[in-house]
């Protein structure tokens, strides 16, 4: 077999193809032929150079891809959050308490009871307004929660004491259940606000789920 045929066999073997010649005979010829040995070394070097080379440069699109995939903060801020049932219920309780407190605030009672009734009415109105604000902006519910809790606890203790000593009836003190309901709803709204994350102040995001 001449050198040209053996070199074709060497090239085929470099490409992973069948050289058509026994490997031992091929290696023996290369070992004994200086020209074929030099050709085989050059071919092997060229083969490595072609197969292992630097990748073609491409533009870095990482920032553009991440910017496209990231949500637009303006869109996220503008997307309204659904109003939960607890917030609607808290608003209803607050408005009910406000309606019930207005007569005491404006009319009061007889004699010295006028001043006391108006003070209590003013306090009830202030609490009702706070509940409205908490329903409107749930992130503020945690700030109102300690005050509402203290009020409900004190009212519960005094109501029980008044019923026991006969100075009040259980039916007459039943309206305090409204404050207790407001406290429970306020706590639910505060928990929802914590899980939902902070919302921009001044953006109540009222939307029905």
C-alpha positions in Angstrom: 0.0 0.0 0.0 1.4 3.4 -1.0 1.8 6.4 1.3 -1.2 8.3 -0.2 -3.6 5.4 0.7 -2.1 5.1 4.2 -2.6 8.8 4.8 -6.2 8.6 3.8 -6.5 5.8 6.3 -4.8 7.9 9.0 -7.2 10.8 8.2 -10.2 8.4 8.5 -9.0 7.1 11.8 -8.6 10.7 13.2 -12.2 11.3 12.2 -13.4 8.2 14.0 -14.2 6.4 10.8 -13.0 2.9 9.6 -9.6 3.4 8.1 -10.0 0.2 6.0 -6.5 -0.9 7.1 -5.4 -2.9 10.1 -4.3 -0.5 12.9 -1.2 -2.5 13.6 -0.1 -2.4 9.9 -0.9 1.3 9.8 1.1 2.1 12.9 4.0 0.0 11.6 4.1 1.9 8.3 4.0 5.3 10.2 6.8 4.1 12.4 9.0 3.2 9.5 8.1 6.1 7.1 9.5 9.5 8.2 7.3 11.4 5.7 4.1 9.6 6.8 5.1 10.1 10.4 5.5 13.8 9.9 2.2 14.0 8.0 0.4 12.1 10.8 1.8 14.5 13.4 0.7 17.6 11.4 -2.7 16.1 10.8 -3.2 15.3 14.5 -2.2 18.8 15.5 -4.6 20.3 12.9 -7.3 18.0 14.0 -7.0 19.1 17.6 -6.9 22.8 16.6 -10.1 22.5 14.6 -12.0 20.5 17.1 -10.9 22.4 20.2 -11.1 26.1 19.7 -12.5 29.2 21.4 -16.2 29.8 21.0 -17.3 32.6 18.7 -17.8 35.8 20.6 -21.5 36.7 21.3 -23.0 39.8 22.9 -23.8 39.5 26.6 -27.6 39.6 26.8 -27.8 38.8 30.5 -28.9 42.3 31.6 -31.5 42.6 28.8 -33.0 39.1 29.6 -33.2 39.8 33.3 -34.7 43.3 32.7 -37.3 41.7 30.4 -38.1 38.9 32.9 -38.3 41.2 36.0 -41.8 42.6 36.8 -42.2 46.3 36.2 -42.4 47.9 39.7 -44.8 50.5 38.4 -47.1 47.8 37.2 -46.8 45.9 40.4 -47.5 49.0 42.4 -50.5 49.9 40.3 -52.1 46.4 40.5 -54.9 46.6 43.1 -55.0 44.1 45.9 -58.3 42.3 46.4 -60.3 43.4 49.4 -60.8 40.6 51.8 -64.0 39.7 53.6 -62.4 40.6 56.9 -61.8 44.2 55.7 -65.4 44.6 54.5 -66.7 43.2 57.8 -64.4 45.5 59.8 -65.7 48.5 57.8 -69.3 47.4 58.5 -68.6 47.1 62.2 -66.8 50.5 62.2 -69.7 52.3 60.4 -72.3 50.6 62.7 -70.4 51.8 65.8 -70.1 55.2 64.4 -73.8 55.4 63.8 -74.5 54.2 67.3 -72.1 56.7 68.9 -73.3 59.8 67.2 -76.5 60.2 69.3 -74.5 60.0 72.6 -72.0 62.5 71.2 -74.6 65.0 70.1 -77.4 64.5 72.5 -75.8 63.1 75.6 -78.1 62.5 78.7 -79.7 64.5 81.5 -77.9 66.7 83.9 -74.3 65.6 84.8 -74.7 62.6 82.5 -74.5 64.8 79.4 -70.8 65.4 79.8 -70.0 61.7 80.5 -72.2 60.5 77.6 -70.5 62.9 75.2 -67.0 61.9 76.4 -67.9 58.2 75.8 -69.5 59.1 72.5 -66.4 60.9 71.4 -64.2 57.9 72.4 -66.5 55.5 70.4 -66.4 57.8 67.4 -62.6 57.9 67.6 -62.4 54.1 67.8 -64.8 53.8 64.8 -62.7 56.2 62.7 -59.6 54.1 63.6 -61.3 50.9 62.5 -62.3 52.6 59.2 -58.7 53.7 58.6 -57.5 50.1 59.4 -60.0 48.7 56.9 -59.0 51.3 54.3 -55.2 50.9 54.9 -54.6 47.4 56.5 -50.9 48.2 57.2 -52.1 50.5 60.0 -54.1 47.8 61.8 -51.2 46.7 64.0 -50.9 50.2 65.4 -54.5 50.3 66.5 -54.6 46.7 67.8 -53.2 47.4 71.3 -55.7 50.3 71.9 -58.6 48.2 70.7 -57.6 45.2 72.8 -57.2 47.3 76.0 -60.6 48.9 75.4 -62.4 45.6 74.9 -60.8 44.0 77.9 -61.7 46.9 80.2 -65.2 47.1 78.8 -65.7 43.3 79.3 -64.5 43.5 83.0 -66.6 46.5 83.8 -69.7 45.1 82.0 -69.4 41.8 84.0 -69.0 43.7 87.2 -72.0 46.0 86.5 -74.2 43.0 85.7 -73.2 41.2 88.8 -73.9 44.1 91.2 -77.2 44.8 89.4 -76.3 48.3 88.1 -76.7 47.1 84.5 -78.4 44.2 82.7 -76.8 41.7 80.4 -79.0 42.9 77.5 -78.0 46.5 78.1 -74.4 45.6 78.0 -74.7 43.4 74.8 -73.8 46.3 72.6 -70.2 45.9 73.8 -70.1 42.8 71.6 -69.7 45.2 68.7 -66.3 46.3 70.1 -65.3 42.7 70.6 -66.2 41.9 67.0 -64.2 44.9 65.8 -61.2 43.7 67.8 -61.4 40.2 66.2 -61.7 41.6 62.7 -58.9 44.1 63.4 -56.6 41.2 64.3 -57.5 39.3 61.1 -56.9 42.4 59.0 -53.5 42.9 60.7 -52.5 39.3 60.0 -53.5 39.7 56.3 -51.5 42.9 56.0 -48.4 41.2 57.4 -48.6 38.3 54.9 -49.4 40.6 52.0 -46.4 42.8 52.7 -46.3 46.6 52.9 -48.5 48.7 50.6 -47.8 52.2 49.6 -49.4 54.7 52.0 -52.3 56.6 50.5 -53.1 53.7 48.1 -55.9 51.7 49.7 -56.3 49.4 46.7 -60.0 48.7 47.1 -61.0 46.0 44.6 -63.4 43.0 45.1 -61.7 39.6 44.8 
